[in-house]
Amino acid sequence: MKILETGILIFISLLVYSCKSGTTEAVSLEFEQRTFDKEACVGEDCAKISLSYPFFTGSSESADFLNVHVEQQMVMFLNIGENQEIVPLDSAVKAFLDSYVAFKKDFDSPQEWEISVDSNVTLQSPALVSIVFNSFSFTGGAHPNTYRMYLNFDLTKNAPIKNEDLILDKKGLLTLAETKFRDYHDVPDSVSLEKDGSFFLENDKDFFLPAAMGFEGEEFVLFFNPYEIGPYVMGSTELRFTREEIRGLVIIP
């Protein structure tokens, strides 16, 4: 499943959700955590969808902007195969469940499908919001897939922040991140990552920054998903940095 880093502005038809309320301390922009569960079964085998994500309340432009992007990201997680059509969330849910029913009709298999996404606001300041998405999916294959991503938003412009715009000093951040990466994987300074041979490197020799980066409270997080910089058995790699460590390297909200 391809996962897009940003959504596209469209009007999204909402389903009926059960809600629990939440706020952040930093600014007055409030949100509630929406949850949604649905399944489709053929005999005893089922496809299941479970979503949890923030919905920003109020009539401000920022709330509307964030809601469109968050809900569209839910659609991206539900798209399977080559289908990357931009559709309302309820249409994406229906398409996923209908695909499972069609699969069961075509193949005599006890296989079940599952997608769950847990999304939360991890930082909210007057100028920036970070939202994390943790997904689990299984639609066949040797094992389930997990994926984490962050969406970062500039509230002064109501615009997504690309990773390259979040970083002030890429070379400095690469150096700092590689040091923590080596510590995480117990690679001594005397051994190059290339010579270690355990990792997938850029141009087969260079360390690189992951696609997933964002803020969680007072920390900045770099997250390598499985397969991104190493084989599946290596799992994920999470690197955390204090604000002092990244000062001058990354925009500090």
C-alpha positions in Angstrom: 0.0 0.0 0.0 1.4 3.4 -1.0 1.1 6.0 1.7 1.0 9.7 0.8 2.6 12.2 3.2 0.0 14.9 2.6 -3.7 14.8 1.8 -5.6 16.8 -0.9 -8.2 19.4 -0.1 -11.6 17.9 -0.7 -14.9 17.8 1.0 -15.2 14.6 3.0 -18.5 12.9 3.9 -18.4 11.8 7.5 -19.7 8.6 9.0 -21.3 8.3 12.4 -18.6 8.1 15.0 -18.3 7.6 18.7 -16.3 10.4 20.3 -14.3 11.4 23.3 -13.1 15.0 23.8 -9.6 16.3 24.3 -7.6 19.5 24.2 -4.0 20.6 24.2 -2.5 23.1 26.7 -0.5 25.1 24.2 -3.3 26.9 22.2 -7.1 27.3 22.2 -7.6 25.1 19.1 -9.5 22.1 20.5 -10.2 18.7 19.1 -12.0 15.5 19.9 -10.7 12.0 19.3 -13.0 10.2 16.9 -13.2 6.4 16.6 -14.7 4.3 14.0 -15.0 0.5 13.6 -16.6 -1.5 10.9 -16.3 -5.0 9.4 -17.6 -7.1 6.6 -17.8 -10.9 6.9 -18.1 -13.8 4.5 -19.0 -16.8 6.5 -16.8 -16.8 9.6 -14.0 -14.8 7.9 -14.0 -11.0 8.2 -12.3 -7.8 7.0 -12.0 -5.2 9.9 -11.4 -1.5 10.0 -10.5 0.4 13.1 -9.7 4.1 13.0 -8.9 6.6 15.8 -8.0 10.2 14.9 -8.3 13.8 16.1 -11.1 16.0 14.8 -10.6 19.7 15.3 -13.7 21.5 16.5 -14.8 25.1 16.0 -15.3 27.0 12.7 -11.8 28.4 12.2 -10.0 28.0 9.0 -7.2 26.1 10.8 -9.7 23.5 12.2 -11.2 22.9 8.7 -7.8 22.7 7.1 -6.5 20.2 9.6 -9.6 18.0 9.5 -9.4 17.7 5.7 -5.8 16.6 5.8 -6.2 14.2 8.7 -9.3 12.5 7.2 -7.7 12.3 3.8 -4.7 10.6 5.3 -7.2 8.0 6.7 -8.3 7.4 3.0 -4.7 6.9 2.0 -4.2 4.1 4.5 -7.4 2.4 3.3 -6.4 2.5 -0.3 -5.1 -0.9 -1.4 -3.3 -2.1 -4.5 -2.9 0.6 -7.2 -6.0 2.4 -6.2 -4.9 5.8 -5.0 -8.1 7.7 -5.9 -9.0 10.6 -3.8 -12.4 9.9 -2.3 -14.5 10.6 0.8 -13.7 8.6 3.8 -17.0 6.6 3.8 -16.3 5.7 0.1 -12.8 4.4 1.0 -14.2 2.3 3.8 -16.8 0.8 1.5 -14.3 0.1 -1.2 -11.9 -1.7 1.2 -14.7 -3.9 2.6 -16.2 -4.6 -0.9 -12.7 -5.6 -2.1 -12.5 -8.2 0.6 -16.0 -9.6 -0.2 -14.9 -9.8 -3.9 -11.7 -11.5 -3.0 -13.5 -14.2 -0.9 -15.8 -14.9 -3.8 -12.9 -15.3 -6.2 -10.6 -17.4 -3.9 -11.4 -20.2 -1.5 -9.3 -18.9 1.3 -9.8 -18.5 5.1 -7.8 -15.3 4.9 -9.0 -12.3 6.9 -8.1 -8.6 6.3 -7.5 -5.9 8.9 -6.5 -2.3 8.9 -6.2 -0.2 12.0 -4.9 3.4 12.3 -4.3 5.2 15.6 -3.6 8.9 15.1 -2.9 11.5 17.7 -1.9 15.1 18.1 1.7 15.0 19.5 2.4 18.7 19.6 0.3 21.8 19.3 1.8 25.3 19.4 0.5 28.7 18.1 2.4 28.1 14.9 2.8 24.3 14.4 0.9 21.1 14.9 2.4 17.6 14.6 0.1 14.6 14.2 1.4 11.0 14.3 -0.3 8.1 12.5 0.5 4.5 13.5 -1.0 1.9 11.2 -1.3 -1.8 11.2 -2.5 -3.7 8.1 -2.8 -7.2 6.9 -4.3 -8.1 3.5 -2.3 -11.2 2.8 1.4 -12.1 2.6 3.9 -13.5 5.0 3.3 -11.0 7.8 1.3 -7.9 8.8 2.7 -4.5 8.0 3.2 -1.6 10.4 3.9 2.0 9.4 4.3 5.3 11.3 4.3 8.7 9.8 4.0 12.3 11.0 2.2 15.2 9.4 3.4 18.6 10.4 1.4 21.8 9.7 2.2 25.5 9.7 -0.9 27.2 11.3 0.3 30.7 10.3 -0.2 29.7 6.6 -2.5 26.7 7.0 -0.1 24.6 5.0 1.7 21.3 5.4 5.3 21.5 6.3 7.5 19.3 4.1 10.5 17.6 5.7 13.0 19.7 3.8 11.3 22.8 5.1 11.3 21.5 8.7 15.1 21.1 8.6 17.4 24.1 8.9 20.8 22.3 8.7 20.6 18.9 6.9 24.3 18.1 7.2 24.2 18.8 11.0 21.1 16.8 11.5 22.5 13.8 9.5 25.6 13.9 11.7 23.6 14.0 14.9 21.2 11.3 13.8 23.9 8.9 12.6 25.6 9.2 16.1 22.3 8.2 17.8 21.6 5.5 15.1 25.0 3.9 15.8 24.3 3.9 19.5 20.8 2.4 18.9 22.3 -0.5 16.8 25.6 -0.8 18.7 27.8 0.1 15.7 31.2 1.3 16.9 32.7 4.5 15.5 35.6 2.5 14.1 33.2 0.6 11.7 31.4 2.3 8.9 27.7 1.6 8.4 28.7 0.3 4.9 31.2 -2.1 6.3 28.8 -3.3 9.0 26.6 -4.6 6.2 23.4 -4.7 8.2 21.6 -1.6 6.7 20.1 -0.3 3.5 22.0 2.8 2.7 21.6 5.6 0.2 23.8 4.8 -2.8 24.8 1.7 -0.8 27.1 3.8 1.4 25.4 6.9 2.8 23.3 7.3 5.9 20.0 9.2 5.3 17.1 10.7 7.2 13.8 8.8 7.4 10.5 9.9 5.9 8.8 10.0 9.3 9.8 13.0 11.4 7.9 15.2 13.8 7.5 16.5 17.3 6.3 14.7 20.4 6.0 17.1 23.3 9.5 18.4 24.0 11.2 15.9 21.8 11.9 15.7 18.0 11.5 12.2 16.6 13.1 10.5 13.6 11.5 7.2 12.8 12.7 4.6 10.4 9.9 2.2 9.5 10.6 -1.5 8.8 12.3 -2.1 5.4 13.3 1.6 5.2 16.9 1.2 6.4 17.1 -2.5 7.3 15.3 -5.8 6.7 12.0 -6.6 8.2 13.5 -8.6 11.0 15.4 -5.5 12.2 12.0 -3.8 12.8 11.8 -0.1 13.3 14.3 2.4 14.6 13.2 5.4 16.7 15.6 8.2 17.4 14.6 10.9 19.9 16.2 14.3 20.4 15.8 17.1 23.0 15.1 20.6 21.8 18.6 21.6 22.8 20.1 18.9 20.7 18.3 20.0 17.6 18.6 23.8 18.1 19.8 25.3 14.9 19.2 22.1 13.0 15.4 21.9 12.9 12.6 24.5 13.3 11.7 24.6 17.0 8.0 25.3 17.6 
